[in-house]
Amino acid sequence: MSTLGDSIRISVLDRSRIRAGEDGPQALRDTVRLARELEAYGYHRFWVSEHHSVPGVAGSAPTVLAAAVAAATSRIRVGTGGVMLPNHQPLVVAEQFGVLEALFPGRIDMGLGRSVGFTDGIRRALGRDKRDAGDFAGQLAELLGWFTGEQSAHPQVHARPAEGLRVPPFVLATGEGAAVAAAAGLPLVIGDLRGREKLLAAVERYRELFTPSVWAAEPYVVVSGTVAVAESEEEARRLLVPEAWSLAYSRTRGSFPPLASPEEIAALTMTAKERGYFEGGLRGHVHGTEEQVRDALERVVKETGAQELLVTTSTYDRAALLDSYRRLARITGLTGAHA
């Protein structure tokens, strides 16, 4: 077996997807349980996400959920993928991560994104509008300044207990965001694996523009994407079906639903438009047998020069999802993979 994990870190982002017939609280409890299981397999990080008013996603408060995950684990790094900085005041974000780092020293990551609420209604509820995403670089600089004590926007104000702590920041980006990460001298998290040419161009731009900082002396690239591993290629593709249908549903009806079972989806009569989005949602992901996925990931690493892979797989069958992560741990040589 390959020892890909010897040369690259393997991590997981879980979006707390709700499954049909279950509810949000169950999805959040599943996220915490998954973190414990993946820690036993030897994964490097476990991150949680931020989504607001999405029927199929329970993770709306990532720093709160990260605290629960960190409390339930002991070794794996825990963080956010990410906190959407334009939705929040940088001081509050600094305080939240300062508390996390104080409670779980040396295990907390601060993944930050530039998206703002998905709809006008959500943005109004958050007290934000589309323009707030335009000053992501400024918001990021202020946030980091709360940790270093160098922010000047609010004299004589201090973020407690964040000031003086070092919580590793990461920028979640595509395109323009890669330049923001480079200018700030921060690690870059970028995806997805389906748009390989766009991804490679953004990574190259990031490395060219990178300026060393107190946070990172050199570029650090985390490539994110969906990976599904199973006994056969057909079974691995089956794991992709629930998320592909949720995407097709959201594109045609404007609402991202809970994950349905592959059997339920197979029985649907899709419109031509739905079918097009559904088939598009199945294409380009890394999936297959252990050997196929190992070879595909080795190509990803070779092409991108990434230091880390962040896997974001969602599916209806939780046992099959856990088996996929177990197989991925095994083919990448993670400690605990044979547990």
C-alpha positions in Angstrom: 0.0 0.0 0.0 1.0 3.6 -0.6 2.3 5.7 2.2 1.0 9.0 0.8 0.3 10.1 4.3 4.0 10.2 5.0 4.5 13.1 2.6 1.1 14.9 2.9 -1.4 15.6 5.7 -4.9 14.2 5.4 -7.7 16.0 7.0 -11.5 16.2 6.9 -14.1 18.9 6.7 -17.6 17.8 7.8 -20.6 20.1 6.9 -23.0 18.5 9.4 -25.4 17.4 6.6 -28.9 16.5 7.6 -30.2 13.1 6.4 -33.8 12.7 5.3 -35.9 11.4 8.3 -33.5 12.9 10.8 -33.0 16.4 12.2 -30.4 19.0 12.8 -29.5 18.0 16.4 -28.8 14.4 15.1 -26.6 15.8 12.4 -24.6 17.8 14.9 -24.2 14.8 17.2 -23.1 12.7 14.2 -20.4 15.3 13.4 -19.0 15.0 16.9 -19.0 11.3 16.8 -17.3 11.3 13.4 -14.5 13.4 14.7 -13.8 10.9 17.5 -13.8 8.1 14.9 -11.5 9.9 12.5 -9.1 10.8 15.3 -8.7 7.1 15.9 -7.8 6.6 12.3 -5.1 9.2 12.5 -6.5 12.1 10.5 -4.6 15.4 11.0 -7.5 17.9 11.3 -11.3 17.9 11.6 -13.0 21.1 10.5 -16.6 22.2 10.6 -18.5 24.7 8.4 -20.8 27.8 8.6 -24.2 27.8 6.8 -27.2 29.9 7.6 -30.9 29.0 7.0 -30.0 25.9 4.9 -32.5 23.0 5.4 -30.0 20.4 4.7 -27.1 21.7 6.8 -27.1 21.9 10.6 -23.7 23.6 11.1 -24.6 27.3 11.6 -22.3 28.2 14.5 -18.8 26.7 13.7 -16.9 27.9 16.7 -19.5 26.5 19.1 -19.5 23.2 17.2 -15.7 23.2 17.2 -15.7 23.5 21.0 -17.9 20.4 21.2 -15.6 18.5 18.8 -12.5 19.6 20.7 -14.0 18.5 24.0 -14.9 15.1 22.6 -11.4 14.5 21.2 -7.8 14.7 22.5 -5.3 14.8 19.7 -6.8 15.7 16.3 -6.6 19.4 15.4 -10.0 21.1 15.3 -11.1 24.1 13.4 -13.4 25.8 11.0 -13.8 25.5 7.2 -14.7 28.1 7.7 -16.0 31.1 9.6 -17.3 33.5 7.0 -15.6 36.6 8.1 -17.9 39.1 6.3 -20.8 37.8 8.5 -19.1 38.8 11.7 -17.2 41.5 13.5 -13.5 40.6 13.6 -13.3 41.3 17.3 -15.9 38.8 18.1 -14.3 36.2 15.9 -10.9 36.8 17.6 -12.5 36.4 21.0 -14.2 33.2 20.1 -11.0 31.6 18.7 -9.1 33.0 21.7 -11.4 31.1 24.0 -11.1 28.0 22.0 -7.3 28.2 22.0 -7.3 28.9 25.7 -9.4 25.8 26.4 -7.7 23.5 23.9 -4.1 24.9 23.5 -2.2 23.9 20.4 -5.2 22.1 18.7 -7.2 24.9 17.2 -7.2 26.2 13.6 -8.9 29.3 12.3 -10.2 28.7 8.7 -11.7 31.9 7.3 -13.9 32.5 4.2 -15.1 35.5 2.4 -18.7 34.5 1.6 -21.6 36.5 3.0 -25.2 35.2 3.5 -26.6 33.3 0.5 -29.8 35.3 0.1 -30.9 38.8 0.7 -33.1 37.6 3.6 -30.2 35.9 5.3 -27.9 38.9 4.8 -30.5 41.2 6.3 -30.9 38.9 9.3 -27.1 38.9 9.7 -27.0 42.7 9.4 -24.8 42.4 6.2 -25.1 42.9 2.5 -23.1 41.8 -0.6 -20.7 44.7 -0.3 -19.3 43.3 3.0 -17.5 40.6 1.1 -15.6 43.2 -0.8 -13.3 44.2 2.1 -12.3 40.7 3.1 -8.6 41.7 3.0 -9.3 44.5 5.4 -11.4 42.4 7.7 -8.7 39.7 7.7 -6.0 42.3 8.6 -8.1 43.6 11.5 -8.8 40.0 12.8 -5.1 39.1 12.8 -4.3 42.4 14.5 -6.5 41.5 17.4 -4.2 38.5 18.0 -0.9 40.3 17.6 -2.1 43.5 19.4 -1.3 45.5 16.4 -4.9 46.4 15.2 -5.4 50.2 15.0 -9.0 50.5 14.0 -10.1 50.6 17.7 -7.5 52.1 20.0 -7.4 50.9 23.6 -9.6 47.9 22.8 -8.2 44.4 23.3 -9.4 41.0 22.3 -9.3 38.9 25.4 -8.0 36.2 25.7 -6.9 36.2 22.0 -4.3 38.8 22.2 -0.8 37.2 22.3 -2.1 33.7 21.3 -1.2 32.1 18.0 -4.2 30.4 16.4 -3.1 29.3 12.9 -5.2 31.1 10.3 -6.1 29.7 6.9 -7.9 31.4 4.0 -10.6 29.5 2.1 -10.4 30.8 -1.4 -11.0 30.4 -5.1 -9.5 32.8 -7.7 -9.2 36.3 -6.1 -9.1 34.9 -2.6 -5.8 33.2 -3.3 -4.2 36.6 -3.9 -5.6 37.8 -0.5 -4.0 34.7 1.2 -0.7 35.4 -0.5 -0.6 39.0 0.4 -1.4 38.3 4.0 1.2 35.5 4.1 -1.3 32.8 5.2 -1.9 29.2 4.3 -4.4 28.6 1.4 -7.3 26.2 1.3 -8.6 25.8 -2.2 -10.9 23.5 -4.2 -12.5 21.8 -5.7 -10.8 18.9 -7.6 -13.3 19.0 -10.5 -11.9 22.3 -11.8 -8.3 21.2 -12.1 -7.1 23.9 -14.5 -8.6 26.7 -12.4 -7.3 25.2 -9.2 -3.7 24.9 -10.6 -3.8 28.5 -11.9 -4.9 29.8 -8.5 -2.3 27.8 -6.6 0.5 29.0 -9.0 -0.7 32.6 -8.5 -0.7 32.2 -4.7 2.9 30.8 -4.7 4.1 33.6 -7.0 2.6 36.4 -4.8 3.2 34.9 -1.4 4.7 37.3 1.1 6.2 35.7 4.3 4.5 36.7 7.6 4.6 36.0 11.3 2.0 33.4 10.5 3.8 31.5 7.7 7.3 31.7 6.4 6.4 30.0 3.1 3.4 29.0 1.0 1.2 26.2 2.4 -1.4 24.7 0.1 -4.4 22.7 1.3 -6.4 21.2 -1.6 -10.0 20.4 -0.8 -12.4 18.1 -2.6 -14.7 15.1 -2.4 -13.2 11.7 -2.1 -15.2 8.4 -2.0 -13.7 5.0 -1.5 -15.5 1.7 -1.6 -15.1 -2.0 -2.6 -16.0 -1.2 -6.2 -16.1 1.9 -8.4 -19.9 1.5 -8.7 -20.3 1.5 -4.9 -18.0 4.6 -4.6 -20.1 6.4 -7.2 -23.2 5.5 -5.2 -21.8 7.5 -2.3 -21.8 10.6 -4.5 -25.5 10.3 -5.5 -27.2 12.0 -2.4 -25.1 15.1 -2.6 -25.4 15.3 -6.3 -29.2 15.3 -6.1 -29.2 17.9 -3.3 -27.2 20.1 -5.6 -29.5 19.5 -8.5 -32.5 20.2 -6.3 -31.0 23.5 -5.0 -30.1 24.7 -8.5 -33.6 24.2 -9.8 -35.7 24.9 -6.7 -33.6 27.3 -4.7 -33.3 25.3 -1.5 -30.6 22.8 -0.5 -32.4 19.8 1.0 -31.5 17.0 3.4 -29.7 14.1 1.9 -32.0 11.4 0.4 -31.1 7.8 0.0 -29.7 6.5 -3.4 -32.8 4.3 -3.7 -35.2 7.2 -3.3 -33.2 9.2 -5.8 -33.1 6.4 -8.3 -36.9 6.2 -8.2 -37.4 9.9 -9.1 -38.5 11.2 -12.4 -36.1 14.1 -13.1 -36.7 16.9 -15.5 -34.0 17.4 -18.2 -32.7 20.4 -16.2 -32.5 18.4 -13.0 -30.9 15.5 -14.7 -28.2 17.8 -16.2 -27.3 19.3 -12.8 -27.5 15.8 -11.2 -25.1 14.2 -13.7 -22.8 17.3 -13.4 -22.7 16.9 -9.7 -21.4 13.3 -10.1 -18.6 14.2 -12.4 -15.0 15.0 -11.6 -14.8 13.8 -8.0 -12.1 11.4 -6.8 -13.9 8.1 -6.3 -13.4 4.4 -6.8 -11.6 1.4 -5.3 -8.7 1.9 -2.9 -6.2 1.5 -5.7 -8.0 3.9 -8.0 -8.3 6.6 -5.4 -4.7 6.2 -4.2 -3.5 6.7 -7.8 -5.8 9.7 -8.3 -4.7 11.4 -5.1 -1.0 10.8 -6.0 -1.7 12.7 -9.2 -3.4 15.5 -7.3 -0.4 15.9 -5.0 2.0 15.8 -7.9 0.1 18.4 -10.0 -0.6 20.8 -7.2 2.4 20.3 -4.9 -0.1 20.5 -2.0 1.1 19.9 1.6 -2.4 18.7 2.7 -5.6 17.2 1.4 -8.9 18.3 3.0 -11.7 15.8 2.2 -15.3 17.0 2.3 -17.4 14.0 1.4 -21.1 13.8 2.3 -23.5 10.9 1.8 -26.8 9.5 3.1 -25.4 6.2 4.4 -23.3 7.0 7.5 -21.8 3.5 7.8 -20.6 3.7 4.1 -19.2 7.2 4.7 -17.2 5.9 7.7 -16.0 2.9 5.7 -14.8 5.3 2.9 -12.8 7.3 5.5 -11.4 4.1 6.9 -10.3 3.0 3.5 -8.8 6.4 2.7 -6.9 6.3 6.0 -5.5 2.8 5.0 -4.4 3.8 1.5 -2.7 7.0 2.8 -0.9 5.1 5.5 -2.4 6.9 8.5 -1.8 5.6 12.0 -4.8 3.7 13.2 -6.0 2.9 9.7 -6.3 -0.8 10.5 -8.1 -0.3 13.8 
